[in-house]
Amino acid sequence: MRATRGAARTFIPAVALGALICVLPALRGGAGTPWITVALLTGLYLACELPGRCPFFGSSVPIRAGSFFPLLLAAAFLLPPAAAALVAVPGSLVGRVEQPPFTARRVWRAAQLALTVWAASSVHGLFGGTATLGGPGLLPDLPYAILPACAAALAFSLVLTALDGAILVTAERLPLRRAWSGLLPRSLGPHLVHGLAGLMMAVLWRGPYGPLSALIVLLPMYISCWVFAQYHREHAAHRATIRALVQAVDIKDTYTRGHSERVGRASVLIARELGMGQDRLEVVRFAGILHDVGKLGVPTRVLRKDGPLTPEERQVIELHPEYGHEIVRGIGFLGEARAAILHHHERLDGSGYPYGLSGREIPEFARVVAVADAFDAMTSTRSYRRGRPVPAALEELKRCAGTQFDPQMVRALVRGLERHGWSAVTAAGTADEPGFPRPRGEHAEAEAGAPRRSGGLDHVPPPQSPVPAPQSPADRRG
């Protein structure tokens, strides 16, 4: 819990206490809890979540949250609220967690699902759903049984999304207006489908099939998981492609090692503030990471030249966006990222390269990456100079907004940094290593539009003067 942020340290235990209060009635003597059903459903959910993988078809793909919600909803239909809440706890506590803090995330997940299942079971009972499921010698009351099941699924979705939004506010510090934006519309449909699958399991469980009904429902879910495995493999191949390209660039241009990954992070920071959807966030991250992939087509002697560039060498450097676009244009999953790679050195006033686009002619992703690129170039520590403080870099970006950078992107970066900060680990350059050649002359300046002046390594031009187009190898490498 130490790694969680201040408000979350209070909120997570409060939700866990609420979950404990919900399950306590089932643990009291004389409560009449159907322990056999509880044990079977808990064991099934635990067996599904424990591996965190899909071994049924030999896949090693992590199962996403929600893969087995139908089983939890079946528990909500078959059991009293307190007993149903118990079913979610063991599986959630041992399930796969991708990011630290692991203990806090597991406790949160268990408490969240226990409260959610308790609410769904309570609503199902309120609508008289238990009596509609049938039993020994009784047929289920269909289609009326669908009404309480859908009401329970709606309650499940409402509580789950309410808690999801609350943890985003407390742990991620998202503003209230954005924390719940789109959560319910995206989850309501899938949760209703899960509710119908859970209803089918509950009806079969109450009928002659008993616990075997779980296998009838879980088998299609495992098939669905196998389909997701194929997507995951493809996605993993995409990430491997990106990693290979970035490593190739870092090996060739050691002056800016690590720069690409940081530009990817800063690009996502900006895009989130602009309200981009999750699918576009991934693409803009690819754009930031691969923005300099065209350096693979630039001769190494030019990239590492220790001294002023000739006009011919500057022309070669200015071709790296086109080289980059040529390298990635056949990679379909990059989408809008390809245009960003080609145009991230365009300037709002039309004085950039390679095509001199201006204003809204420049693709949105390119305007995002341009700001992220310049920010990291100015704040990164390199072997030849220390990085500028974040406030100084932001002031420089603001000064150049409207001429070199899109003011909207600059404002988004400022907001994102105010909310999340820019850690020293992220901002620190990785090129400052023993044995690095120390650049002289034109190399000793920041990339990505940072000013080049003859006096001082980190000279900031007066506010009246625009930032000139990059003229150094380091500039061109940004």
C-alpha positions as CSV (number, residue, x, y, z in Angstrom):
1,M,0.0,0.0,0.0
2,R,3.0,2.3,0.4
3,A,3.3,2.8,-3.3
4,T,-0.2,4.0,-3.7
5,R,-1.0,7.8,-3.7
6,G,-2.4,9.6,-0.8
7,A,-6.1,9.6,-1.4
8,A,-6.0,6.0,-2.7
9,R,-4.4,4.8,0.6
10,T,-7.6,5.9,2.3
11,F,-10.1,4.9,-0.4
12,I,-8.9,1.4,-1.0
13,P,-9.1,0.3,2.7
14,A,-12.6,2.0,2.9
15,V,-13.8,-0.1,0.0
16,A,-12.2,-3.2,1.4
17,L,-14.0,-2.5,4.8
18,G,-17.3,-2.1,2.9
19,A,-16.7,-5.5,1.2
20,L,-16.0,-7.1,4.5
21,I,-19.2,-5.8,5.9
22,C,-21.1,-7.2,2.9
23,V,-19.7,-10.8,3.3
24,L,-19.9,-11.0,7.1
25,P,-23.6,-12.1,7.2
26,A,-22.6,-15.3,5.2
27,L,-20.0,-16.2,7.8
28,R,-22.3,-16.0,10.9
29,G,-23.6,-19.2,12.4
30,G,-27.1,-20.1,11.4
31,A,-27.0,-17.9,8.3
32,G,-28.0,-20.9,6.2
33,T,-25.2,-20.3,3.6
34,P,-25.2,-22.9,0.9
35,W,-21.6,-23.7,1.4
36,I,-21.4,-26.5,-1.3
37,T,-22.6,-24.1,-4.0
38,V,-20.3,-21.3,-2.6
39,A,-17.3,-23.7,-2.6
40,L,-18.0,-25.0,-6.2
41,L,-18.4,-21.5,-7.7
42,T,-15.5,-20.1,-5.7
43,G,-13.3,-23.0,-6.8
44,L,-14.3,-22.5,-10.5
45,Y,-13.6,-18.8,-10.3
46,L,-10.3,-19.4,-8.6
47,A,-9.3,-22.0,-11.2
48,C,-10.1,-19.6,-14.0
49,E,-8.2,-16.7,-12.5
50,L,-5.2,-18.4,-10.8
51,P,-3.2,-19.2,-13.9
52,G,-4.0,-15.8,-15.4
53,R,-3.6,-17.6,-18.7
54,C,-5.4,-19.7,-21.2
55,P,-3.9,-23.2,-20.9
56,F,-6.8,-24.9,-22.5
57,F,-5.5,-24.4,-26.0
58,G,-1.8,-24.2,-25.0
59,S,-1.8,-20.5,-25.1
60,S,0.1,-18.3,-22.6
61,V,-2.0,-15.2,-23.1
62,P,-3.1,-13.3,-20.0
63,I,-6.8,-13.3,-19.4
64,R,-8.4,-9.9,-19.3
65,A,-10.5,-8.6,-16.5
66,G,-14.1,-9.6,-17.3
67,S,-13.3,-12.9,-19.0
68,F,-15.2,-14.7,-16.2
69,F,-17.8,-12.2,-15.2
70,P,-20.6,-14.5,-16.3
71,L,-19.5,-16.9,-13.5
72,L,-19.7,-14.1,-10.9
73,L,-23.1,-13.1,-12.2
74,A,-24.3,-16.7,-12.0
75,A,-23.2,-16.7,-8.3
76,A,-25.2,-13.5,-7.9
77,F,-28.3,-15.3,-9.3
78,L,-27.8,-18.5,-7.3
79,L,-26.7,-17.3,-3.9
80,P,-27.8,-14.7,-1.3
81,P,-25.8,-11.4,-1.6
82,A,-23.3,-12.1,1.2
83,A,-22.5,-15.5,-0.1
84,A,-22.3,-14.4,-3.7
85,A,-19.8,-11.7,-2.7
86,L,-17.5,-14.3,-1.2
87,V,-17.2,-16.1,-4.5
88,A,-15.2,-13.2,-6.0
89,V,-12.6,-12.8,-3.3
90,P,-10.1,-15.7,-3.5
91,G,-9.8,-15.5,-7.3
92,S,-9.3,-11.8,-7.3
93,L,-6.6,-12.0,-4.6
94,V,-4.5,-14.5,-6.5
95,G,-5.3,-13.3,-10.0
96,R,-2.7,-11.8,-12.4
97,V,-1.6,-8.2,-11.8
98,E,0.3,-6.5,-14.5
99,Q,1.7,-3.4,-12.6
100,P,2.8,-2.5,-9.1
101,P,1.7,-2.0,-6.4
102,F,0.6,-5.6,-6.6
103,T,-0.8,-6.0,-3.1
104,A,-2.9,-2.8,-3.3
105,R,-4.2,-3.8,-6.8
106,R,-5.2,-7.3,-5.6
107,V,-6.9,-5.9,-2.5
108,W,-8.7,-3.3,-4.6
109,R,-9.9,-5.8,-7.2
110,A,-11.2,-8.3,-4.6
111,A,-13.1,-5.5,-2.7
112,Q,-14.4,-4.0,-5.9
113,L,-15.8,-7.3,-7.2
114,A,-17.2,-8.4,-3.8
115,L,-19.2,-5.1,-3.6
116,T,-20.3,-5.4,-7.2
117,V,-21.5,-9.0,-6.9
118,W,-23.2,-8.2,-3.7
119,A,-25.1,-5.3,-5.4
120,A,-26.1,-7.5,-8.3
121,S,-27.3,-10.3,-6.1
122,S,-29.3,-7.8,-4.0
123,V,-31.0,-6.3,-7.1
124,H,-31.7,-9.8,-8.5
125,G,-33.4,-10.8,-5.2
126,L,-35.3,-7.5,-5.1
127,F,-36.9,-8.3,-8.5
128,G,-37.8,-11.8,-7.3
129,G,-35.2,-13.4,-9.6
130,T,-34.5,-16.4,-7.4
131,A,-38.0,-17.8,-7.9
132,T,-37.7,-17.5,-11.6
133,L,-34.7,-19.8,-12.0
134,G,-36.7,-23.0,-11.4
135,G,-35.4,-26.0,-9.5
136,P,-36.0,-29.8,-9.0
137,G,-39.3,-30.5,-10.7
138,L,-39.8,-26.8,-11.5
139,L,-39.3,-25.1,-14.9
140,P,-37.6,-21.7,-15.1
141,D,-40.0,-18.8,-15.5
142,L,-38.9,-17.7,-18.9
143,P,-38.9,-15.1,-20.4
144,Y,-39.7,-13.3,-17.1
145,A,-36.3,-14.5,-15.6
146,I,-34.6,-12.2,-18.1
147,L,-35.9,-9.1,-16.4
148,P,-34.3,-9.5,-12.9
149,A,-31.1,-10.9,-14.6
150,C,-30.8,-7.7,-16.7
151,A,-31.5,-5.5,-13.7
152,A,-28.8,-7.3,-11.8
153,A,-26.4,-6.9,-14.7
154,L,-27.2,-3.2,-14.9
155,A,-26.5,-2.9,-11.1
156,F,-23.3,-4.9,-11.7
157,S,-22.2,-2.4,-14.4
158,L,-23.2,0.7,-12.5
159,V,-21.3,-0.3,-9.3
160,L,-18.3,-1.5,-11.2
161,T,-17.9,1.6,-13.3
162,A,-18.6,3.9,-10.3
163,L,-15.8,2.3,-8.4
164,D,-13.5,2.3,-11.5
165,G,-14.0,6.0,-11.9
166,A,-13.5,6.6,-8.2
167,I,-10.1,4.9,-8.2
168,L,-9.1,6.9,-11.3
169,V,-9.8,10.1,-9.4
170,T,-8.1,9.0,-6.2
171,A,-5.1,7.0,-7.5
172,E,-4.6,8.6,-11.0
173,R,-5.7,12.1,-10.1
174,L,-8.0,12.3,-13.2
175,P,-10.5,15.2,-13.0
176,L,-14.0,14.3,-12.1
177,R,-15.3,15.3,-15.5
178,R,-13.1,12.8,-17.2
179,A,-12.9,9.9,-14.7
180,W,-16.2,8.4,-15.7
181,S,-16.3,9.6,-19.3
182,G,-17.3,6.7,-21.5
183,L,-16.9,4.0,-18.8
184,L,-20.6,3.1,-18.5
185,P,-21.4,3.1,-22.3
186,R,-18.4,0.9,-23.0
187,S,-19.2,-1.6,-20.3
188,L,-23.0,-1.8,-20.2
189,G,-23.4,-3.9,-23.4
190,P,-20.8,-6.5,-22.5
191,H,-22.1,-6.7,-18.9
192,L,-25.7,-7.3,-20.1
193,V,-24.3,-10.1,-22.3
194,H,-22.4,-11.5,-19.3
195,G,-25.7,-11.3,-17.4
196,L,-27.5,-13.5,-19.9
197,A,-24.6,-16.0,-19.9
198,G,-24.8,-16.1,-16.1
199,L,-28.5,-16.6,-16.3
200,M,-28.1,-19.6,-18.6
201,M,-25.5,-21.1,-16.2
202,A,-27.8,-20.5,-13.2
203,V,-30.9,-22.0,-14.9
204,L,-28.9,-25.1,-15.9
205,W,-27.3,-25.3,-12.4
206,R,-30.8,-25.4,-10.9
207,G,-31.9,-28.0,-13.4
208,P,-30.8,-31.5,-13.9
209,Y,-27.2,-30.6,-15.0
210,G,-26.1,-29.1,-11.7
211,P,-22.5,-27.9,-11.6
212,L,-21.8,-29.5,-15.0
213,S,-23.7,-26.5,-16.4
214,A,-20.6,-24.4,-15.6
215,L,-18.6,-26.4,-18.2
216,I,-21.3,-25.8,-20.8
217,V,-20.9,-22.1,-20.4
218,L,-17.2,-21.9,-19.7
219,L,-16.2,-23.8,-22.8
220,P,-17.4,-21.1,-25.2
221,M,-15.6,-18.6,-22.9
222,Y,-12.4,-20.5,-23.3
223,I,-12.9,-20.5,-27.1
224,S,-13.4,-16.7,-26.9
225,C,-10.2,-16.6,-24.9
226,W,-8.4,-18.5,-27.6
227,V,-9.6,-16.0,-30.2
228,F,-8.2,-13.2,-28.0
229,A,-4.9,-15.2,-27.8
230,Q,-4.5,-14.8,-31.6
231,Y,-5.1,-11.1,-31.3
232,H,-2.6,-10.9,-28.4
233,R,0.1,-12.8,-30.4
234,E,-0.4,-10.3,-33.3
235,H,-0.2,-7.4,-30.9
236,A,3.0,-8.9,-29.3
237,A,4.5,-9.2,-32.8
238,H,3.7,-5.5,-33.3
239,R,5.4,-4.5,-30.1
240,A,8.4,-6.7,-31.1
241,T,8.7,-4.9,-34.4
242,I,8.6,-1.5,-32.7
243,R,11.3,-2.6,-30.2
244,A,13.6,-3.8,-32.9
245,L,13.3,-0.6,-34.9
246,V,13.9,1.5,-31.8
247,Q,16.9,-0.6,-30.7
248,A,18.4,-0.2,-34.2
249,V,18.0,3.6,-34.0
250,D,19.5,3.7,-30.5
251,I,22.5,1.6,-31.6
252,K,23.2,3.8,-34.6
253,D,22.6,7.2,-32.9
254,T,23.9,6.8,-29.3
255,Y,23.7,10.6,-28.6
256,T,20.0,10.3,-28.1
257,R,19.6,6.8,-26.6
258,G,16.3,6.5,-24.7
259,H,15.0,9.6,-26.4
260,S,12.4,7.8,-28.5
261,E,10.8,6.0,-25.5
262,R,10.5,9.2,-23.6
263,V,8.9,11.0,-26.6
264,G,6.4,8.2,-26.8
265,R,5.5,8.7,-23.2
266,A,5.2,12.5,-23.6
267,S,3.1,12.1,-26.7
268,V,0.6,9.9,-24.8
269,L,0.6,12.4,-22.0
270,I,-0.5,15.1,-24.5
271,A,-3.0,12.9,-26.2
272,R,-4.7,11.9,-23.0
273,E,-5.2,15.6,-22.2
274,L,-6.7,16.1,-25.6
275,G,-9.3,13.3,-24.8
276,M,-8.1,10.8,-27.4
277,G,-9.5,7.3,-27.2
278,Q,-7.4,4.3,-26.0
279,D,-6.9,3.0,-29.5
280,R,-5.4,6.3,-30.7
281,L,-3.3,6.6,-27.6
282,E,-1.4,3.4,-28.6
283,V,-0.9,4.7,-32.1
284,V,0.4,8.1,-30.9
285,R,2.8,6.3,-28.6
286,F,4.1,4.3,-31.6
287,A,4.4,7.6,-33.5
288,G,6.5,9.1,-30.6
289,I,8.7,6.0,-30.3
290,L,9.3,5.7,-34.0
291,H,9.6,9.4,-35.0
292,D,13.3,9.2,-35.6
293,V,13.4,5.8,-37.3
294,G,14.5,7.5,-40.5
295,K,17.9,8.0,-38.9
296,L,18.6,4.4,-40.0
297,G,18.9,5.8,-43.6
298,V,21.3,8.6,-42.6
299,P,25.0,7.8,-42.8
300,T,26.5,7.2,-39.3
301,R,29.4,9.6,-40.0
302,V,26.9,12.4,-40.5
303,L,24.9,11.5,-37.3
304,R,28.0,11.4,-35.2
305,K,30.0,14.1,-36.9
306,D,31.9,16.1,-34.3
307,G,31.7,19.6,-35.8
308,P,29.7,21.8,-38.1
309,L,27.7,20.2,-40.9
310,T,28.1,21.1,-44.5
311,P,25.0,22.3,-46.4
312,E,25.0,18.9,-48.2
313,E,25.1,17.0,-44.9
314,R,22.3,19.2,-43.5
315,Q,20.2,18.2,-46.6
316,V,20.9,14.6,-45.8
317,I,19.8,15.0,-42.2
318,E,16.6,16.7,-43.3
319,L,15.7,13.6,-45.3
320,H,15.3,11.5,-42.2
321,P,11.5,12.0,-41.9
322,E,11.0,10.8,-45.4
323,Y,13.4,7.8,-44.8
324,G,11.3,7.0,-41.7
325,H,8.1,7.1,-43.6
326,E,9.5,4.9,-46.3
327,I,10.6,2.4,-43.7
328,V,7.2,2.1,-41.9
329,R,4.7,2.8,-44.7
330,G,4.1,-0.9,-45.2
331,I,3.3,-1.5,-41.5
332,G,-0.4,-1.3,-41.5
333,F,-1.1,-1.2,-37.8
334,L,0.8,2.1,-37.4
335,G,-2.1,4.0,-39.0
336,E,-1.8,7.7,-38.3
337,A,1.7,7.2,-36.8
338,R,3.1,7.1,-40.3
339,A,2.0,10.6,-41.1
340,A,3.5,11.8,-37.8
341,I,6.8,10.2,-38.6
342,L,6.9,12.1,-41.9
343,H,5.8,15.5,-40.7
344,H,7.0,15.8,-37.1
345,H,9.6,18.5,-38.2
346,E,7.0,20.7,-39.9
347,R,6.4,24.0,-38.2
348,L,3.1,25.8,-37.7
349,D,4.3,28.9,-39.7
350,G,5.3,26.7,-42.7
351,S,9.1,27.0,-42.3
352,G,9.6,23.4,-41.3
353,Y,10.5,20.3,-43.4
354,P,10.2,18.1,-45.4
355,Y,7.2,19.8,-47.2
356,G,6.8,23.1,-45.5
357,L,3.2,22.4,-44.3
358,S,1.6,25.0,-42.0
359,G,-1.2,25.2,-39.5
360,R,-3.9,22.5,-39.7
361,E,-2.2,21.0,-42.8
362,I,0.1,19.3,-40.4
363,P,-1.4,16.0,-39.2
364,E,-2.6,16.1,-35.5
365,F,-0.2,13.3,-34.4
366,A,2.7,15.2,-36.0
367,R,1.8,18.3,-34.0
368,V,1.7,16.2,-30.8
369,V,5.0,14.5,-31.5
370,A,6.7,17.8,-32.3
371,V,5.9,19.2,-28.9
372,A,6.9,16.0,-27.1
373,D,10.1,15.7,-29.1
374,A,11.1,19.3,-28.3
375,F,10.2,18.9,-24.6
376,D,12.3,15.8,-24.1
377,A,15.2,17.3,-26.1
378,M,15.4,20.3,-23.8
379,T,14.9,18.4,-20.5
380,S,17.2,15.5,-21.2
381,T,20.7,15.4,-19.8
382,R,23.3,14.5,-22.4
383,S,27.0,13.8,-22.3
384,Y,27.7,17.4,-23.5
385,R,25.2,19.4,-21.4
386,R,22.7,19.1,-18.5
387,G,19.0,19.2,-19.3
388,R,17.0,22.3,-18.7
389,P,14.6,22.4,-15.8
390,V,11.0,21.4,-16.8
391,P,9.6,24.9,-16.1
392,A,12.2,26.5,-18.4
393,A,11.5,24.0,-21.2
394,L,7.7,24.7,-20.9
395,E,8.3,28.5,-21.0
396,E,10.3,28.0,-24.2
397,L,7.5,25.9,-25.7
398,K,4.9,28.5,-24.8
399,R,7.1,31.2,-26.3
400,C,7.3,29.3,-29.6
401,A,3.6,28.3,-29.6
402,G,1.8,29.6,-32.7
403,T,4.9,29.8,-34.8
404,Q,6.8,26.5,-34.3
405,F,4.4,24.5,-32.2
406,D,0.6,24.1,-32.0
407,P,-0.6,26.0,-28.9
408,Q,-3.2,23.4,-28.2
409,M,-0.6,20.7,-27.9
410,V,1.6,22.9,-25.7
411,R,-1.3,23.6,-23.3
412,A,-2.1,19.9,-23.2
413,L,1.5,19.1,-22.2
414,V,1.5,21.7,-19.5
415,R,-1.8,20.4,-18.0
416,G,-0.5,16.8,-18.2
417,L,2.7,17.7,-16.4
418,E,0.8,19.7,-13.7
419,R,-1.2,16.6,-13.1
420,H,1.3,13.8,-13.4
421,G,4.8,15.4,-13.3
422,W,7.8,14.3,-15.2
423,S,10.0,12.0,-13.1
424,A,13.7,12.3,-13.0
425,V,14.0,8.8,-14.2
426,T,11.9,9.5,-17.3
427,A,13.5,12.8,-18.0
428,A,17.1,11.8,-17.5
429,G,19.0,11.0,-20.7
430,T,20.7,7.7,-21.1
431,A,23.4,8.9,-23.4
432,D,25.5,10.4,-20.7
433,E,27.8,7.4,-20.2
434,P,31.5,7.0,-19.8
435,G,33.4,6.8,-23.1
436,F,30.9,8.9,-25.0
437,P,32.5,11.3,-27.5
438,R,31.9,14.9,-26.3
439,P,30.3,16.9,-29.1
440,R,31.7,20.3,-29.9
441,G,30.4,23.3,-31.8
442,E,27.0,22.8,-33.3
443,H,26.5,19.4,-31.6
444,A,26.3,21.0,-28.2
445,E,22.6,22.1,-28.5
446,A,19.2,20.6,-27.8
447,E,17.4,18.8,-30.5
448,A,13.9,19.2,-31.9
449,G,13.7,22.9,-32.4
450,A,15.8,24.0,-29.4
451,P,17.8,27.1,-30.3
452,R,21.3,26.9,-31.5
453,R,23.6,29.8,-30.5
454,S,27.3,30.2,-30.5
455,G,27.5,31.2,-26.8
456,G,26.8,28.6,-24.1
457,L,25.4,25.1,-24.2
458,D,21.9,26.1,-23.0
459,H,21.5,29.6,-24.2
460,V,17.9,30.7,-24.3
461,P,17.2,33.3,-26.9
462,P,15.4,36.5,-25.9
463,P,11.6,36.4,-25.9
464,Q,11.4,38.6,-29.0
465,S,13.4,36.2,-31.2
466,P,11.8,33.1,-32.7
467,V,13.4,29.7,-32.3
468,P,15.3,29.2,-35.6
469,A,15.0,26.1,-37.6
470,P,17.4,23.4,-36.3
471,Q,20.8,23.7,-37.9
472,S,22.9,21.1,-36.0
473,P,23.1,17.3,-36.1
474,A,21.6,17.1,-32.7
475,D,18.8,19.4,-33.8
476,R,18.1,17.2,-36.8
477,R,18.2,14.1,-34.7
478,G,15.4,15.3,-32.5
